[in-house]
Amino acid sequence: MPGLERMLYASRATGRTDSLLNMATILGESQRNNDRDGLTGALGAHDGRFIQVIEGPTTVLDGLLRRLAGDPRHRDIVILDRRPITQRQFAGWSMVSSRLGPETATALDRLMATPETSALEIIALLRETLEVEPARAA
Ligand SMILES: Cc1cc2nc3c(=O)[nH]c(=O)nc-3n(C[C@H](O)[C@H](O)[C@H](O)COP(=O)(O)O)c2cc1C
């Protein structure tokens, strides 16, 4: 089995992140490609910035990074964390949206002040705010 990695990056959006159309377009493309490529993850947008966690095989992640770097919808990509993993945290989600509402935005602002040391907490925050039916809740 090829090595799995998980990557967290932040970038600055060039368009509006409060546009449902912008976000739905990015999510739709991501889901179609990631289904094909075996990638999973979550995407959040906050204060004109994207935060995305992506997990999958190393070479596939590298390929996506090259496409992301050439995408004019964002700039200033900063990789906050990238490490080998044994298990996916976003299995089943080819790309899911995280809703970073006012209450989580404050926590995220705090974490983003020291993103390199807060990567795991940022990922946990994205994981807690997924916009999906809480199937696991009774
Ligand atoms: C914030 C952001 C997140 C993205 N996430 C993904 C992703 O997870 N997977 C993906 O294939 N493309 C993603 N894209 C789109 C890529 O940059 C690129 O446009 C796309 O992969 C090219 O797909 P195509 O070859 O089908 O045109 C993202 C773009 C932005 C702006």
The ligand as a Tripos MOL2 file, in Angstrom:
@<TRIPOS>MOLECULE
LIG
   31    33     1     0     0
SMALL
NO_CHARGES

@<TRIPOS>ATOM
      1 C1         -9.1240   26.5460   -2.0910 C.3       1 LIG1
      2 C2         -9.0700   25.5470   -3.1990 C.ar      1 LIG1
      3 C3         -9.1100   24.1880   -2.8970 C.ar      1 LIG1
      4 C4         -9.0540   23.2320   -3.9000 C.ar      1 LIG1
      5 N1         -9.0750   21.9030   -3.5790 N.ar      1 LIG1
      6 C5         -8.9520   20.9760   -4.5500 C.ar      1 LIG1
      7 C6         -8.9540   19.5890   -4.2380 C.ar      1 LIG1
      8 O1         -9.0680   19.1650   -3.0820 O.2       1 LIG1
      9 N2         -8.8290   18.7170   -5.2660 N.ar      1 LIG1
     10 C7         -8.7380   19.1190   -6.5600 C.ar      1 LIG1
     11 O2         -8.6210   18.2730   -7.4510 O.2       1 LIG1
     12 N3         -8.7620   20.4200   -6.8880 N.ar      1 LIG1
     13 C8         -8.8620   21.3540   -5.9090 C.ar      1 LIG1
     14 N4         -8.8890   22.6880   -6.2470 N.ar      1 LIG1
     15 C9         -8.8730   23.0470   -7.6740 C.3       1 LIG1
     16 C10        -7.4680   22.9640   -8.2430 C.3       1 LIG1
     17 O3         -6.7330   24.1220   -7.9020 O.3       1 LIG1
     18 C11        -7.5270   22.8430   -9.7880 C.3       1 LIG1
     19 O4         -8.2430   23.9390  -10.3050 O.3       1 LIG1
     20 C12        -8.2250   21.6010  -10.2230 C.3       1 LIG1
     21 O5         -7.7350   20.4740   -9.5470 O.3       1 LIG1
     22 C13        -8.0040   21.3890  -11.7410 C.3       1 LIG1
     23 O6         -8.9020   20.4020  -12.1070 O.3       1 LIG1
     24 P1         -9.1320   19.9940  -13.6370 P.3       1 LIG1
     25 O7         -7.8320   19.4120  -14.0870 O.co2     1 LIG1
     26 O8        -10.2450   18.9970  -13.5440 O.co2     1 LIG1
     27 O9         -9.5150   21.2510  -14.3400 O.co2     1 LIG1
     28 C14        -8.9590   23.6480   -5.2510 C.ar      1 LIG1
     29 C15        -8.9160   25.0160   -5.5480 C.ar      1 LIG1
     30 C16        -8.9820   25.9620   -4.5380 C.ar      1 LIG1
     31 C17        -8.9480   27.4090   -4.8820 C.3       1 LIG1
@<TRIPOS>BOND
     1     1     2 1
     2     2     3 ar
     3     2    30 ar
     4     3     4 ar
     5     4     5 ar
     6     4    28 ar
     7     5     6 ar
     8     6     7 ar
     9     6    13 1
    10     7     8 2
    11     7     9 ar
    12     9    10 ar
    13    10    11 2
    14    10    12 ar
    15    12    13 ar
    16    13    14 ar
    17    14    15 1
    18    14    28 ar
    19    15    16 1
    20    16    17 1
    21    16    18 1
    22    18    19 1
    23    18    20 1
    24    20    21 1
    25    20    22 1
    26    22    23 1
    27    23    24 1
    28    24    25 2
    29    24    26 1
    30    24    27 1
    31    28    29 ar
    32    29    30 ar
    33    30    31 1
@<TRIPOS>SUBSTRUCTURE
     1 LIG1         1 GROUP 0 **** ****
